[in-house]
Amino acid sequence: MVSGKGGTGKTTVAAALALALAEEGRRTLLVEVEGRQGIAQLFETEALPYEERRIAIGPGGGEVFALAIDAERALLDYLQMFYKLGGAGRALRRIGAIDFATTVAPGLRDVLLTGKVCEAVRRRGPDGGWAYDAVVMDAPPTGRVTRFLAVNDEVAGLARVGPIHHQAQAVMRVLKSAETAVHLVTLLEEMPVQETADGVAELRAADLPVGGTVVNMVRPALDSTAATPLPAPNDLAAALTRAGLRDAEALTAPLLSQGREHVTRLALEATQRDELARLDLPVRELPLLPDGVDLAGLYRLARLLRAQDW
Amino acid sequence: MRSPQEPLETDPLIDDPDTRIVVCCGSGGVGKTTTAAALGLRAAERGRRVVVLTIDPARRLAQSMGLTELDNVPRPVPGIDTTAGGELFAMMLDMKRTFDEIVEAHADPARARAILDNPFYQSLSAGFAGTQEYMAMEKLGQLAARDAWDLIVVDTPPSRSALDFLDAPQRLGSFLDGRFIRLLMAPAKAGGRAGRKVMSLGMAGLSLVTGTLGKVLGTALLRDVQTFVAAMDTMFGGFRTRADATYRLLQAPGTAFLVVAAPERDALREAAYFVERLAAERMPLAGLVLNRVHTSDGAHLGAERALAAAETLESRESASDADRAAAGLLRVHAERMRQLTREERTRARFTAVHPRVPVVEVPALPEDVHDLAGLRAIGDRLSQTDGAQPFG
């Protein structure tokens, strides 16, 4: 499960992780639940239908499949799978019950989305082995992820007996097992780090397994500036002239103010790293890609994830 | 590369007594809440009676306004400059309490008790995703109806999609128009109009549907849902009328939408969707607030030349401390210039498609905002229509 505050790049990290996990001869499934078609955009393909389809070969040689879950279709699938409804399923749709379940009662939507993922996790292939070696979900943002993942606990309490009760319990067993890990993506900024800390506390309180944090878009630290005190304007102007820049005088003030901002940022980032370290979780890092994340960039991130300890 | 767009002038917007509601929308993580708070503060210090409604569960507005907690009631924000005669209130939406209040206001005490004690209601109101959007609309409607403020600044929920905010009332409407709710209520409320509607489906259809629901939901849950829907029935009508009224309020001339984004691909894509959607709904878009834009006063020195100069200094035989420091600063500058170019490219894609949307840029600040002084600084930047041009 990959979550993170809005704007931290959780979809990118989820996609890179799915690529990274695709070892030779293995299959991973990358699942999207927010209906934004973020996966299709990252992999530069047309919009994904509600269907598992192969979208890439990972750098390790394995296959990556992707699925954009549509809550309404997932509900009809479920009804079909568990209750063999046939015509009754269509009747439910006709009277608006499906609409109700997937939009007006959005808790049920979360039940369906988590249920579908757990189904993929537990599915067997024709050879009796697991259909997927790993399933990566681009989960809702940190602020909602605990409620999203724990929704089946709530459902098991509401529906005290019957098939929904059992299904909800089965999904919670998978989500709370040692085979699940919730990774939280953050930036080295105050609010995302604070939200990550809150998210970790909520996940732990709900008994959900926290994997680690992924610090995304890490900008290069320019050590020479951090280590050296900022030069006096005159010295800087002289050095810029030695470097062959003619407009040295006009550049000193902007360069010094940018230098001060850079030093401030490094200090803030150091504070945020300390905050993350206090969570006592593995921390992985991914760099800011200067030209944005295109397909080549995504593979680069996947290789960088593979190179780190998991 | 100066943008062809007209600037978004926020001061005339918030000073205009005809502006009654400003809605800040956009995807998560772009500084929506900060923008809403900064605009509210600025409007208040320029003489308006303002309430800022925030919905973000991270309670960031609370922090940035120096308040430890915001409950479901607007509270005066201390420390603002009231010399212009304005005032500032802030509140954070408490979803469950808003829902409870609606129930208490629109049902008799016994019925209200039955609803509030219903397990299905308790789960629904405690914040299944989606409830937030209804309650945000409801609260906005309440604040507007109280007529105690002359400007309401709204921060929209951190939805899975920013558009949910617009869709919620209509979804509720279509649900209430639907036959499903009547069917659900049929066993709890025999006869009457609903009963006849159910009959018209045919008895076979009815037993098929309720039988199926019982099988899927479990009879106990189905009973809870039915009790809940029956109990809510009386208030649903009023709920919907108000949601429709709020929707119309959003289309009214006194409302202005600000789409908030950062100069990043995803945020601007979401902003573009929003701009198109607002136009389709005939909702008044004031413009785009582009937060966290990087600028440089030394923009005439490009990234490549800065790097070349840095290398020259570093390769000098007897490089001095000043040389090394200057090289470091040149590298910082080169990185800044690359970022600027990236941001401009991203922004140009938006501009090409939406050339007529007015834009105001707010420069990236090295530190996060968490006090009134910081919000004032953001407000100043929001009102500058010429100072924030990185490519002047």
Chai-1 contact restraints between the chains, C-beta under 6 A:
chainA,res_idxA,chainB,res_idxB,connection_type,confidence,min_distance_angstrom,max_distance_angstrom,comment,restraint_id
A,K5,B,G29,contact,1.0,0.0,6.0,A-B,restraint_1
A,G6,B,S27,contact,1.0,0.0,6.0,A-B,restraint_2
A,G6,B,G28,contact,1.0,0.0,6.0,A-B,restraint_3
A,G6,B,G29,contact,1.0,0.0,6.0,A-B,restraint_4
A,G7,B,G28,contact,1.0,0.0,6.0,A-B,restraint_5
A,G7,B,G29,contact,1.0,0.0,6.0,A-B,restraint_6
A,E34,B,R160,contact,1.0,0.0,6.0,A-B,restraint_7
A,A88,B,L208,contact,1.0,0.0,6.0,A-B,restraint_8
A,A88,B,T212,contact,1.0,0.0,6.0,A-B,restraint_9
A,A91,B,V209,contact,1.0,0.0,6.0,A-B,restraint_10
A,I95,B,R179,contact,1.0,0.0,6.0,A-B,restraint_11
A,I95,B,F180,contact,1.0,0.0,6.0,A-B,restraint_12
A,G96,B,G178,contact,1.0,0.0,6.0,A-B,restraint_13
A,G96,B,F180,contact,1.0,0.0,6.0,A-B,restraint_14
A,A97,B,F180,contact,1.0,0.0,6.0,A-B,restraint_15
A,F100,B,F180,contact,1.0,0.0,6.0,A-B,restraint_16
A,T103,B,R171,contact,1.0,0.0,6.0,A-B,restraint_17
A,V104,B,F175,contact,1.0,0.0,6.0,A-B,restraint_18
A,P106,B,F128,contact,1.0,0.0,6.0,A-B,restraint_19
A,P106,B,A129,contact,1.0,0.0,6.0,A-B,restraint_20
A,P106,B,G130,contact,1.0,0.0,6.0,A-B,restraint_21
A,G107,B,F128,contact,1.0,0.0,6.0,A-B,restraint_22
A,P141,B,G28,contact,1.0,0.0,6.0,A-B,restraint_23
A,G143,B,P57,contact,1.0,0.0,6.0,A-B,restraint_24
A,E154,B,S123,contact,1.0,0.0,6.0,A-B,restraint_25
A,L158,B,P119,contact,1.0,0.0,6.0,A-B,restraint_26
A,L158,B,L221,contact,1.0,0.0,6.0,A-B,restraint_27
A,A159,B,G218,contact,1.0,0.0,6.0,A-B,restraint_28
A,A159,B,L221,contact,1.0,0.0,6.0,A-B,restraint_29
A,R160,B,A220,contact,1.0,0.0,6.0,A-B,restraint_30
A,V161,B,G218,contact,1.0,0.0,6.0,A-B,restraint_31
A,G162,B,G218,contact,1.0,0.0,6.0,A-B,restraint_32
A,I164,B,G218,contact,1.0,0.0,6.0,A-B,restraint_33
A,E190,B,D368,contact,1.0,0.0,6.0,A-B,restraint_34
A,E195,B,A58,contact,1.0,0.0,6.0,A-B,restraint_35
A,L222,B,G328,contact,1.0,0.0,6.0,A-B,restraint_36
A,L222,B,R331,contact,1.0,0.0,6.0,A-B,restraint_37
A,L222,B,V332,contact,1.0,0.0,6.0,A-B,restraint_38
A,S224,B,R324,contact,1.0,0.0,6.0,A-B,restraint_39
A,S224,B,G328,contact,1.0,0.0,6.0,A-B,restraint_40
A,T225,B,G328,contact,1.0,0.0,6.0,A-B,restraint_41
A,T225,B,V332,contact,1.0,0.0,6.0,A-B,restraint_42
A,T228,B,A325,contact,1.0,0.0,6.0,A-B,restraint_43
A,P231,B,A322,contact,1.0,0.0,6.0,A-B,restraint_44
A,P231,B,A325,contact,1.0,0.0,6.0,A-B,restraint_45
A,D235,B,A322,contact,1.0,0.0,6.0,A-B,restraint_46
A,L236,B,A326,contact,1.0,0.0,6.0,A-B,restraint_47
A,A239,B,A322,contact,1.0,0.0,6.0,A-B,restraint_48
A,A239,B,D323,contact,1.0,0.0,6.0,A-B,restraint_49
A,A239,B,A326,contact,1.0,0.0,6.0,A-B,restraint_50
A,L240,B,A326,contact,1.0,0.0,6.0,A-B,restraint_51
A,A243,B,A309,contact,1.0,0.0,6.0,A-B,restraint_52
A,A243,B,T312,contact,1.0,0.0,6.0,A-B,restraint_53
A,A243,B,L313,contact,1.0,0.0,6.0,A-B,restraint_54
A,G244,B,T312,contact,1.0,0.0,6.0,A-B,restraint_55
A,L245,B,A309,contact,1.0,0.0,6.0,A-B,restraint_56
A,L251,B,G298,contact,1.0,0.0,6.0,A-B,restraint_57
A,P254,B,D297,contact,1.0,0.0,6.0,A-B,restraint_58
A,P254,B,G298,contact,1.0,0.0,6.0,A-B,restraint_59
A,L255,B,L329,contact,1.0,0.0,6.0,A-B,restraint_60
A,L255,B,H333,contact,1.0,0.0,6.0,A-B,restraint_61
A,Q258,B,V332,contact,1.0,0.0,6.0,A-B,restraint_62
A,Q258,B,H333,contact,1.0,0.0,6.0,A-B,restraint_63
A,Q258,B,R336,contact,1.0,0.0,6.0,A-B,restraint_64
A,G259,B,L329,contact,1.0,0.0,6.0,A-B,restraint_65
A,G259,B,V332,contact,1.0,0.0,6.0,A-B,restraint_66
A,E261,B,P366,contact,1.0,0.0,6.0,A-B,restraint_67
A,H262,B,V332,contact,1.0,0.0,6.0,A-B,restraint_68
A,T264,B,P366,contact,1.0,0.0,6.0,A-B,restraint_69
A,R265,B,P366,contact,1.0,0.0,6.0,A-B,restraint_70
A,P290,B,R338,contact,1.0,0.0,6.0,A-B,restraint_71
